[in-house]
Amino acid sequence: MPIISMFHGVIIRMFFNDDKKHHIPHIHAEYQGKEAVYSIIDGDRLGGEIQVSREKLVLAWIEIHKEDLQAAWNLAIHGSGILPIKGLE
């Protein structure tokens, strides 16, 4: 699962061909050994849990990069390469 972004200790990944379990476009956010899955569409947490302060950063990042994330998702579900997306500063 490629890393598409990193910021403030959070690693954002997107699986290839990962539309079976959650059935909607989503990302995986990892922080200090914990992982949560978030919808690209509305930022809803689909599973898992990370520190609240980092979750707020992930949700802001999703909102800022929603179009880029949707484009990356479309590539990922077809097995194509994904370009990195800028993190938060």
C-alpha positions as CSV (number, residue, x, y, z in Angstrom):
1,M,0.0,0.0,0.0
2,P,1.8,3.1,-1.1
3,I,2.3,6.1,1.1
4,I,0.6,9.1,-0.6
5,S,1.4,11.7,2.1
6,M,3.1,12.3,5.5
7,F,2.6,15.2,7.9
8,H,3.0,15.8,11.7
9,G,3.9,12.1,12.2
10,V,0.8,10.8,10.3
11,I,1.3,8.5,7.4
12,I,-1.4,8.4,4.8
13,R,-1.8,5.4,2.6
14,M,-4.1,4.2,-0.2
15,F,-4.5,0.6,-1.1
16,F,-4.6,-0.5,-4.8
17,N,-7.9,-2.3,-5.7
18,D,-9.3,-1.5,-2.2
19,D,-13.0,-0.9,-2.9
20,K,-14.4,-4.2,-1.6
21,K,-14.5,-3.8,2.2
22,H,-15.6,-0.2,2.6
23,H,-17.2,0.2,-0.8
24,I,-16.4,4.0,-0.9
25,P,-13.3,6.0,-1.6
26,H,-11.1,6.1,1.5
27,I,-7.6,6.5,2.9
28,H,-5.8,4.8,5.8
29,A,-4.1,7.1,8.4
30,E,-1.5,5.7,10.7
31,Y,-0.1,7.4,13.8
32,Q,2.0,5.9,16.6
33,G,1.1,2.4,15.7
34,K,-2.6,3.0,15.4
35,E,-4.7,3.2,12.2
36,A,-8.0,4.7,11.2
37,V,-9.8,4.6,7.8
38,Y,-11.5,7.8,6.5
39,S,-13.9,8.4,3.7
40,I,-12.6,10.7,1.0
41,I,-16.1,11.9,0.3
42,D,-17.1,13.3,3.7
43,G,-14.2,12.5,6.1
44,D,-16.3,10.1,8.1
45,R,-14.2,7.6,10.1
46,L,-15.0,4.1,8.7
47,G,-12.9,2.2,11.2
48,G,-10.1,2.3,13.6
49,E,-8.9,5.2,15.7
50,I,-6.0,7.6,16.0
51,Q,-5.2,10.4,18.5
52,V,-7.9,13.1,18.3
53,S,-5.5,15.9,17.6
54,R,-4.1,14.0,14.6
55,E,-7.6,13.0,13.4
56,K,-8.4,16.7,13.2
57,L,-5.3,17.2,11.0
58,V,-6.3,14.3,8.8
59,L,-9.8,15.6,8.3
60,A,-8.5,19.1,7.4
61,W,-6.1,17.5,4.9
62,I,-8.9,15.5,3.3
63,E,-11.0,18.6,2.9
64,I,-8.1,20.6,1.3
65,H,-7.1,17.7,-1.1
66,K,-10.5,16.2,-1.8
67,E,-10.1,16.5,-5.6
68,D,-6.6,15.1,-5.6
69,L,-7.7,12.2,-3.4
70,Q,-10.6,11.4,-5.7
71,A,-8.2,11.3,-8.7
72,A,-5.7,9.1,-6.8
73,W,-8.6,6.8,-5.8
74,N,-9.7,6.4,-9.4
75,L,-6.1,5.5,-10.3
76,A,-5.7,3.1,-7.3
77,I,-8.8,1.1,-8.0
78,H,-7.6,0.4,-11.5
79,G,-4.2,-0.6,-10.3
80,S,-2.4,2.5,-11.6
81,G,0.4,4.4,-9.9
82,I,-0.6,7.1,-7.4
83,L,1.2,10.4,-7.2
84,P,2.1,11.8,-3.7
85,I,-0.1,14.5,-2.3
86,K,1.3,17.4,-0.4
87,G,1.0,17.2,3.4
88,L,0.1,19.8,5.9
89,E,2.8,22.2,7.0
